């Protein structure tokens, strides 16, 4: 759907969406909200309609401070009585002091020069230099506000409860990435989400302690990024010391916690703080924790420890990348331990070298055009085709009502889509689906799924690039057992195995006449994810090749 045929928004869409946010969170999480948080909800609801609108406008913008004289919303009329109402009800405050940086966000360079002309800085044409000069004046709050009043007699105000709105969004969406913007996309009709089940029993945070634990992890994550942005890496060991004694008690915090441990540990490795890094990796149950531990053990000469960990990984790998890393490390540590030399696997992929004239388009498109006479059709699809077929084949399992994975109506995949536990949590349903797919006529099955679901958002399906006609053409030619083998591998590690597919799909006229082709231009190399798929294709007898391109001077 394009913006040209989007549904017109109501003039007060933002207030309606905020009201929906409040109502939904109160229904789902009213029992874990604090007294002060419930009081804020009551105060907001007691405001007049237009005051509610202005409040939502303010908290949706980058602040914290706003000039009353610059607030203009056609649907609200004069904002002065609305500002009065927000101030009277404790939903906003007026500025009593502003520093130079805050002034810089509110006023233009010309306004600042006019404001502080009497102080001798009128010739500073650069705004940062002007702000620095104002800062160095070290004016008290009264002097600053008097200077402002000389230019703009309106009030400077900030909405209160911004942190509470952030909390509402976290409780509604189940993450800190999404915001009220997601409501707007749905209101416009630009995005439609599948109507999966939502109820209180499936909520992310089971109690207030779970929410507080999540927020504590988030605060540590924010501190980590702040230190990196400030270039204060020397403070990272102290941050690690705060993490290590913590115990995580609730599933809602686990993903955030494991990611933070891994990220901080990797930064500590770069500081040569290997012991601290190793301790953090030991606390994490998320890739690449075990892989990095194996590398550290090998690098420190702990061959027995590295061997034991590699064997543990190979016995029960979390993902493809981890398994491959263990397979590379294992021969090295066995050689160090007892001199055992294991034969190294060498790739021998089917390949073709093409000498082509340099064109203006992408090299993949040039190869597709060059190969077209040899096939009925050749399509440049990269990962979009196989991911779309996977999404169509397992749509109902992806959107199955598994507890704790759907938190809001704006998800294009469950929260655990890329976790190693995705298949485990749906093992019975996926086994039944695989059995059904083996007995079905896949062209009809997937075509029906395409027609049934094409109006909904799904992280797997690429409606814009993969047409129904292409789905039908591919499933007629690609043998069902080949597709099922590919899907089995994708189910093992959805996060990693959704990428690395060859660039082109070449289709012939008869069943089995097809080939997936990875295109590499001059100087390109195969990525690890691409190699893994090519090895798998070889093992399964799935036709695939690498086309190495050389430029020809015509």
MOURPE-V699575 format. One record per run of one state. SS is the DSSP state (A for helix, B for strand, O for the rest). FROM is the first residue (numbers start at 1). TO is the last residue. If there is no record, write none. Layout:
SS;FROM;TO + SS;FROM;TO
This chain:
O;1;2 + A;3;5 + O;6;12 + A;13;32 + O;33;34 + A;35;46 + O;47;48 + A;49;59 + O;60;65 + B;66;67 + A;68;70 + O;71;79 + A;80;88 + O;89;91 + B;92;94 + O;95;99 + A;100;106 + O;107;108 + A;109;115 + O;116;116 + A;117;119 + O;120;126 + A;127;137 + O;138;140 + A;141;151 + O;152;155 + B;156;159 + O;160;161 + A;162;173 + O;174;180 + A;181;187 + O;188;192 + B;193;193 + O;194;199 + A;200;202 + O;203;207 + A;208;229 + O;230;232 + A;233;244 + O;245;250 + A;251;270 + O;271;273 + A;274;283 + O;284;288 + A;289;299 + O;300;302 + A;303;315 + O;316;319 + A;320;338 + O;339;350 + B;351;357 + O;358;362 + A;363;374 + O;375;376 + B;377;380 + O;381;383 + A;384;393 + O;394;394 + A;395;398 + O;399;420 + A;421;425 + O;426;426 + A;427;438 + O;439;441 + A;442;453 + O;454;456 + B;457;457 + O;458;467 + A;468;477 + O;478;479 + A;480;492 + O;493;493 + A;494;497 + O;498;503 + B;504;507 + O;508;513 + B;514;520 + O;521;527 + A;528;540 + O;541;543 + B;544;552 + O;553;554
